[in-house]
Amino acid sequence: MGGSMKVAYLTGIYPRVTHSFIRREILAVEAAGLQVERYAIRAPTETLVDPGDQDEQRRTRYILGVGIHGLLLAMMSRFLRSPSTFLRTLAFTVRTGLRSDRGLIKQLASFAEACVLKGWLDKDGAQHLHAHFGTNAADVAMFCRRLGGPGYSFTVHGPEEFDRIETISITEKVAYASFVVAITTFAKSQLYRWCSFDDYGKIHVVRCGVDALFLAGEPRPLADRPRFVCVGRLCTHKAQLLIVDAAKELVDEGHDLEVVLVGDGDVRQPLEERIRELGLEAHVEITGWVGGAEVQARLLEARAMVLPSFAEGLPVVIMEALGLGRPVITTYVAGIPELVVDGECGWVLTPGDTVQLRDAMREVLTAPREDLERMGRVGASRVAQMHDATREGQKIAGLFERYGA
């Protein structure tokens, strides 16, 4: 890899507790020999407990940090430098904004943010801009390109982008992009549904990766305790309420079990109320957000990781659990079956099927330890083959050099 190329990363909010995969990718791109500037539209409001996230926050510039006067000055500067380009891009912004589910005002805000970013990219000498997620950060990247900025690319994760294909102008974003990354073959297929045949060749699969913390070689033996761990934002689509209900049925059957919900979010209060209602205080714990080292420790304490989501891209925590040799109970959603093979390294269930969830958790509790450890070894091998952060970082660094030089 050539060491002179400089790329810029743009996200809506960075860093975030749930987006450690972006940090891993950036560090892997730097390790591949490229320079990386970090930009985000706004700073995180959540508490960052991981030292790696704290370090990334110190290295990131925030567009909205310039304030309203900074946004207006950037727009004026862009207009004075090239009135025709400014007005054409503004007209394009209005056209996309009129059909956007964000509304025209927010789309115009993205245009102003693109004006700020254009000045930063010029000053910092970035040769390529990469955005994560096909939502507002990709809007800013597209507008910046039309203002005369460098070529851009963006990573599509799902499920949000696929729920809003037309109202977030995914087809246009792909058309104007130098290339597009999909984190799974499933995500790539969904882009194929909406994009021109001519754009198929610019869509590449680069998977999210895990680092050495979760690729430590031979999986460690399972703990004796009958514990399940779920890691993720506490929200409706992660289906933690179904885990609590399944745990109640198993406790009523006479099984001794523990469930640890690692994370925080909008449904924490309903979860706590449900736990009290079912009398499961001694069986279910909610930890709140924790750092990567504690996530690893919690997973190592489990017999299995459980995540019965209704909608996903491909959760990094599944990679982390399998990388540590812990089988996974999850659902047949989006890119998950590309990694988790039912019966080999976990259980892949029909989303929303509470009977299947209960039965799979019962199997974990009653299965011989050696069977679960065998599944864990299969899972660890699959993660090492498909989701090594260093190798995936080298892939995207190669794309930057191929398209951005």
C-alpha positions in Angstrom: 0.0 0.0 0.0 1.2 3.5 -0.8 1.8 5.6 2.3 1.1 9.0 0.9 -2.7 8.9 0.3 -4.9 10.7 2.8 -8.5 9.8 3.2 -11.3 11.3 5.4 -14.0 9.4 7.3 -17.3 11.0 8.0 -20.1 9.8 10.3 -23.2 11.3 11.7 -22.0 10.8 15.3 -18.5 9.5 16.2 -17.4 7.6 18.2 -20.4 5.7 19.5 -20.5 2.8 21.9 -22.4 0.6 19.4 -20.0 1.6 16.5 -16.7 0.2 17.6 -16.4 -1.5 14.2 -15.8 1.9 12.6 -13.0 2.6 15.0 -11.5 -0.8 14.2 -11.8 -0.1 10.4 -10.1 3.3 10.7 -7.2 1.9 12.7 -6.8 -1.0 10.2 -6.8 1.5 7.3 -4.1 3.5 9.1 -2.1 0.3 9.7 -2.3 -0.4 6.0 -0.3 2.8 5.4 -3.0 5.5 4.7 -3.5 8.7 6.6 -7.0 9.2 8.0 -8.8 12.4 9.0 -11.8 11.9 11.2 -14.9 14.1 10.9 -18.4 13.7 12.3 -21.5 15.9 12.0 -22.0 16.0 15.8 -20.3 14.9 18.9 -21.6 11.9 21.0 -23.9 12.7 23.9 -23.6 9.2 25.5 -20.9 8.4 28.0 -17.9 6.8 26.4 -16.4 4.2 28.7 -14.0 2.6 26.3 -10.5 4.2 26.2 -10.3 3.6 22.5 -13.5 5.6 21.9 -12.3 8.3 24.2 -9.1 8.6 22.2 -11.1 8.7 18.9 -13.2 11.5 20.2 -10.1 13.6 20.9 -9.0 13.0 17.3 -12.3 13.9 15.6 -13.5 17.3 14.3 -17.2 18.1 14.6 -18.9 20.1 11.9 -21.7 21.4 14.1 -19.1 22.6 16.5 -18.6 25.6 14.2 -22.0 26.9 15.2 -24.6 28.7 13.1 -22.3 31.5 12.3 -19.6 29.1 11.1 -22.2 27.3 8.9 -23.3 30.6 7.3 -19.8 31.8 6.7 -18.9 28.5 5.0 -21.9 28.8 2.7 -21.0 32.4 1.9 -17.4 31.3 1.1 -18.6 28.6 -1.2 -20.9 30.9 -3.0 -18.2 33.6 -3.5 -15.7 31.0 -4.8 -18.0 29.4 -7.3 -21.6 30.8 -7.5 -22.7 28.5 -10.3 -21.5 25.3 -8.6 -23.0 26.5 -5.3 -26.4 27.2 -6.9 -26.5 24.0 -8.9 -25.8 22.0 -5.7 -28.3 24.0 -3.7 -31.0 23.2 -6.4 -30.0 19.5 -6.2 -30.3 19.6 -2.4 -33.8 21.1 -2.7 -34.9 18.4 -5.2 -33.7 15.6 -2.9 -35.1 17.4 0.2 -38.6 17.6 -1.2 -38.9 13.8 -1.2 -36.7 13.2 1.8 -38.4 11.8 5.0 -36.0 14.1 6.9 -37.7 17.2 5.4 -36.3 20.1 3.3 -35.0 22.0 6.3 -32.7 19.1 7.5 -31.6 18.5 3.9 -30.6 22.2 3.7 -28.7 21.8 7.0 -26.8 18.9 5.3 -25.9 21.3 2.5 -24.5 23.8 4.9 -22.5 21.0 6.6 -21.1 20.0 3.2 -19.9 23.6 2.8 -18.0 23.4 6.0 -16.6 20.0 5.2 -15.5 21.1 1.7 -13.3 23.8 3.3 -11.8 21.3 5.8 -11.1 18.7 3.1 -9.3 21.3 1.0 -7.2 22.5 3.9 -6.4 19.0 5.1 -5.6 17.7 1.6 -7.8 14.6 1.8 -8.0 12.8 -1.6 -11.1 10.7 -0.8 -14.1 10.9 1.6 -15.7 7.8 3.1 -19.0 7.9 5.0 -20.5 5.2 7.2 -24.2 4.5 6.7 -26.3 5.7 3.7 -28.2 8.3 5.7 -27.3 11.9 6.6 -23.5 11.5 6.5 -23.8 10.1 2.9 -26.0 13.2 2.1 -23.2 15.5 3.3 -20.6 13.5 1.3 -22.7 13.7 -1.9 -23.3 17.4 -1.6 -19.7 18.0 -0.8 -18.7 16.1 -4.0 -21.1 18.2 -6.1 -19.5 21.3 -4.5 -16.2 20.2 -6.0 -14.9 18.1 -3.2 -13.1 14.8 -3.6 -14.7 11.6 -4.7 -16.6 9.8 -2.0 -17.8 6.3 -1.0 -20.0 5.1 1.7 -20.7 1.9 3.6 -24.3 0.5 3.7 -25.2 -1.6 6.7 -29.0 -2.0 6.9 -31.6 -2.3 8.0 -32.3 1.5 8.1 -31.1 2.2 4.6 -33.3 -0.6 3.1 -36.4 0.7 4.9 -35.9 4.2 3.4 -34.3 3.5 0.0 -36.3 6.2 -1.9 -36.7 8.8 0.8 -32.9 8.9 1.5 -32.0 8.9 -2.3 -29.8 5.8 -2.1 -29.9 5.4 -5.9 -28.5 8.9 -6.4 -25.9 8.4 -3.7 -24.7 5.2 -5.4 -24.7 6.9 -8.8 -22.5 9.8 -7.7 -20.2 7.7 -5.5 -16.8 6.5 -6.6 -17.7 3.1 -5.0 -20.0 1.7 -2.4 -19.3 -0.8 0.4 -21.9 -3.4 1.6 -21.1 -5.2 4.8 -22.8 -8.4 3.7 -23.8 -10.1 0.4 -27.4 -9.6 1.5 -26.8 -5.8 1.7 -25.1 -5.9 -1.7 -28.2 -7.7 -3.1 -30.5 -5.0 -1.7 -28.5 -2.3 -3.5 -28.7 -4.3 -6.7 -32.5 -4.1 -6.4 -32.5 -0.3 -6.7 -29.4 0.7 -8.6 -28.6 0.9 -12.3 -26.9 -2.1 -13.9 -24.1 0.2 -14.7 -23.4 0.7 -11.0 -23.2 -3.0 -10.1 -19.4 -3.0 -10.6 -18.8 -0.3 -8.0 -20.5 -2.2 -5.2 -18.1 -4.2 -3.1 -18.5 -6.4 0.0 -16.2 -5.5 2.9 -17.2 -7.1 6.1 -17.1 -5.5 9.6 -14.2 -6.9 11.5 -13.2 -7.8 15.0 -9.7 -7.3 16.5 -7.3 -9.4 18.4 -9.4 -9.1 21.6 -11.9 -11.4 20.0 -9.5 -13.4 17.8 -7.4 -14.9 20.6 -6.8 -18.3 19.0 -8.1 -21.4 20.7 -11.6 -20.7 22.3 -11.6 -20.8 26.1 -13.6 -23.5 27.8 -17.2 -22.7 28.7 -18.0 -21.5 32.2 -20.1 -23.8 34.3 -22.8 -21.3 35.1 -26.1 -21.5 33.1 -25.7 -17.9 31.8 -27.0 -16.2 28.6 -25.6 -12.9 27.5 -27.2 -10.4 25.1 -25.1 -7.4 24.0 -26.7 -4.5 22.2 -28.7 -1.4 22.3 -31.9 -1.9 24.3 -34.4 -1.3 21.6 -37.5 -2.9 20.0 -35.8 -4.5 17.1 -33.2 -6.3 19.2 -36.2 -8.1 20.9 -34.8 -8.3 24.4 -38.3 -8.5 25.8 -38.7 -11.9 24.1 -35.6 -13.1 25.9 -37.1 -12.1 29.3 -40.4 -13.9 28.5 -38.5 -17.0 27.4 -36.5 -16.9 30.6 -39.7 -16.9 32.6 -41.0 -20.0 30.9 -37.7 -21.8 31.5 -37.6 -20.8 35.2 -41.2 -22.0 35.6 -40.0 -25.4 34.1 -37.5 -25.6 36.9 -34.3 -24.5 35.0 -31.7 -22.5 36.8 -30.5 -19.8 34.5 -29.1 -16.2 34.4 -29.6 -13.6 31.6 -27.3 -10.6 31.4 -28.4 -7.8 29.1 -25.4 -5.7 28.3 -26.4 -2.3 26.9 -28.8 0.6 27.4 -31.5 2.3 25.3 -35.1 3.3 24.9 -36.7 0.1 26.2 -34.6 -0.2 29.4 -37.6 1.0 31.5 -40.1 -1.4 29.9 -37.6 -4.2 30.3 -37.1 -3.4 34.0 -40.8 -3.3 34.5 -41.3 -6.6 32.8 -38.5 -8.2 34.9 -40.2 -7.0 38.1 -43.7 -8.1 36.8 -42.4 -11.6 36.1 -40.4 -11.8 39.3 -37.1 -12.4 37.5 -35.0 -9.9 39.5 -32.7 -12.8 40.7 -32.3 -14.1 37.1 -32.0 -11.1 34.8 -29.4 -8.3 35.1 -29.1 -5.1 33.0 -25.5 -3.7 33.0 -25.8 -0.5 31.0 -23.0 0.3 28.6 -19.6 -1.2 29.2 -16.2 -1.1 27.5 -14.9 -3.7 25.1 -12.8 -5.6 27.7 -15.9 -6.1 29.9 -18.0 -7.2 26.9 -15.4 -9.8 26.3 -15.5 -10.8 30.0 -19.3 -11.1 30.0 -19.3 -13.2 26.9 -16.7 -15.5 28.3 -19.0 -16.1 31.3 -21.8 -17.3 29.1 -22.8 -20.6 27.8 -24.3 -18.8 24.7 -25.0 -15.3 23.4 -28.6 -14.7 22.5 -29.8 -12.0 20.1 -33.3 -12.7 18.6 -33.5 -9.5 16.5 -36.3 -8.6 14.2 -34.1 -6.4 11.9 -30.4 -6.1 11.5 -27.5 -5.7 9.2 -25.0 -8.2 10.8 -24.4 -7.4 14.4 -20.7 -7.2 15.4 -21.5 -8.7 18.7 -22.3 -12.0 17.0 -18.8 -12.0 15.5 -17.4 -11.2 18.9 -19.2 -14.0 20.7 -18.3 -16.6 18.0 -14.7 -15.4 18.0 -14.6 -16.2 21.7 -16.0 -19.6 21.1 -19.5 -19.0 22.3 -22.4 -20.4 20.3 -25.1 -17.9 19.3 -28.9 -18.0 19.4 -30.1 -15.5 16.7 -32.5 -15.1 13.9 -32.7 -15.6 10.1 -32.4 -11.9 9.3 -30.4 -10.1 6.6 -26.7 -11.0 6.7 -26.8 -13.1 9.9 -27.0 -16.5 8.1 -23.9 -15.6 6.1 -22.0 -16.1 9.3 -24.1 -18.2 11.7 -24.8 -21.7 10.4 -27.8 -23.3 12.1 -26.8 -26.4 14.0 -23.1 -25.9 13.4 -22.2 -22.8 15.5 -25.6 -21.7 16.8 -29.3 -21.6 16.4 -30.8 -19.5 13.6 -34.5 -18.9 14.4 -37.5 -17.5 12.7 -37.8 -13.9 13.9 -40.5 -13.4 16.5 -41.0 -17.1 17.1 -41.0 -17.2 20.9 -41.4 -21.0 21.0 -38.2 -21.5 18.9 -36.4 -19.0 21.2 -37.5 -20.8 24.4 -36.6 -24.2 22.9 -33.1 -23.1 21.7 -32.4 -21.6 25.2 -33.5 -24.9 26.8 -31.1 -26.8 24.4 -28.2 -24.6 25.6 -29.0 -25.4 29.2 -29.3 -29.1 28.7 -26.7 -29.8 25.9 -23.5 -31.5 26.9 -20.7 -29.0 27.4 -18.5 -30.6 24.8 -21.3 -30.1 22.1 -21.4 -26.4 22.9 -17.7 -26.1 22.8 -17.6 -27.8 19.5 -20.1 -25.3 18.1 -17.9 -22.5 19.6 -14.8 -23.8 17.7 -16.7 -23.8 14.4 -17.9 -20.3 15.1 -14.4 -19.0 16.0 -13.1 -20.5 12.8 -15.7 -18.8 10.7 -15.1 -15.4 12.3 -11.3 -15.7 11.7 -12.0 -16.5 8.0 -14.6 -13.8 7.4 -14.3 -11.0 9.9 -10.6 -10.2 10.7 -10.5 -6.4 11.1 -7.0 -6.2 9.8 -7.7 -8.1 6.6 -11.0 -6.2 6.0 -9.2 -2.9 6.6 -6.7 -3.8 4.0 -9.5 -4.5 1.5 -11.1 -1.1 2.0 -7.7 0.6 1.9 -7.1 -1.0 -1.4 -10.5 0.4 -2.7 -9.5 3.9 -1.5 -6.3 3.6 -3.5 -8.0 2.1 -6.5 -10.8 4.7 -6.7 -9.4 7.7 -4.9 -5.9 8.3 -6.1 
